[in-house]
Amino acid sequence: MGRRWPPEPGDMEEAEELCRELGLWANVEIKPAQGYERRTGDAVARMAAEHWRGAPLQPVLSSFSPVALLAARQAEPQLPR
């Protein structure tokens, strides 16, 4: 969330809560390491779906990796990309 790197446990929850509170959409960028595109896309989509379950505005998943986006769509097809 712009305060520190690397992120810490609880940062995703904090971002999700803030987005809900302010009525904002979140753009969750999938940034896989080479060779981990499919696994990263799957994991990020599942985590985003879990954190934003029931939220009126679901996060948008984005990536420069078509493989990661395909894996995200296969894992959680209801999330926009």
Backbone torsions as a table, in degrees:
resi	resn	phi	psi	omega
1	MET	NA	24.4	173.4
2	GLY	86.1	-0.8	-176.2
3	ARG	-95.1	-34.3	-174.9
4	ARG	-159.2	163.6	174.7
5	TRP	-140.8	138.2	-0.5
6	PRO	-77.3	163.1	178.6
7	PRO	-62.1	159.0	-178.6
8	GLU	-115.3	159.5	175.6
9	PRO	-53.8	137.3	-180.0
10	GLY	98.1	-14.7	-179.3
11	ASP	-64.5	-40.4	-179.9
12	MET	-64.8	-41.6	178.2
13	GLU	-63.0	-41.2	179.8
14	GLU	-64.3	-41.8	178.4
15	ALA	-64.4	-43.2	179.3
16	GLU	-62.0	-44.9	179.1
17	GLU	-62.4	-42.5	179.5
18	LEU	-64.5	-42.0	177.7
19	CYS	-62.0	-43.5	178.5
20	ARG	-62.7	-45.8	-177.4
21	GLU	-61.0	-40.1	-176.2
22	LEU	-94.4	-3.1	-179.0
23	GLY	68.6	38.4	-177.8
24	LEU	-105.7	149.0	168.9
25	TRP	-82.3	148.3	174.4
26	ALA	-108.7	137.8	171.8
27	ASN	-104.7	108.1	-179.1
28	VAL	-96.2	108.3	-178.4
29	GLU	-85.5	126.1	177.9
30	ILE	-91.2	117.8	-177.1
31	LYS	-122.3	80.7	-176.8
32	PRO	-79.5	150.7	169.5
33	ALA	-77.1	153.4	-179.8
34	GLN	-56.5	129.9	-179.3
35	GLY	92.4	-9.0	-178.4
36	TYR	-118.5	18.9	-174.7
37	GLU	-58.5	-50.1	-176.6
38	ARG	-65.7	-47.4	-178.8
39	ARG	-64.3	-38.7	-179.8
40	THR	-69.0	-44.4	178.2
41	GLY	-59.6	-42.9	178.1
42	ASP	-62.5	-49.0	-176.7
43	ALA	-64.7	-43.3	-179.0
44	VAL	-65.7	-42.5	179.7
45	ALA	-62.7	-43.6	-179.5
46	ARG	-65.4	-41.2	179.0
47	MET	-65.7	-44.2	179.8
48	ALA	-63.0	-42.5	179.5
49	ALA	-63.0	-38.5	179.3
50	GLU	-67.3	-45.8	-176.5
51	HIS	-70.1	-33.4	-177.0
52	TRP	-101.5	13.9	179.8
53	ARG	-56.2	125.9	178.1
54	GLY	83.5	-3.6	-179.5
55	ALA	-73.1	141.6	179.2
56	PRO	-65.3	-30.9	177.5
57	LEU	-115.2	110.5	179.1
58	GLN	-79.1	150.3	179.9
59	PRO	-69.6	151.4	173.9
60	VAL	-95.8	128.0	177.2
61	LEU	-94.6	135.3	178.3
62	SER	-139.1	157.9	178.4
63	SER	-170.3	153.7	171.2
64	PHE	-84.2	-4.6	-179.5
65	SER	-99.1	109.9	176.6
66	PRO	-60.5	-33.3	179.7
67	VAL	-66.0	-42.8	178.6
68	ALA	-64.8	-40.9	179.1
69	LEU	-66.5	-38.2	177.2
70	LEU	-63.5	-44.5	178.0
71	ALA	-62.4	-38.6	178.0
72	ALA	-64.3	-43.0	179.5
73	ARG	-64.3	-39.6	178.9
74	GLN	-67.4	-35.4	-178.6
75	ALA	-75.5	-43.9	-174.5
76	GLU	-139.9	77.0	-173.9
77	PRO	-63.8	-17.9	-178.3
78	GLN	-77.7	-16.8	-178.9
79	LEU	-81.0	134.9	178.8
80	PRO	-71.1	150.6	177.3
81	ARG	-132.9	NA	NA
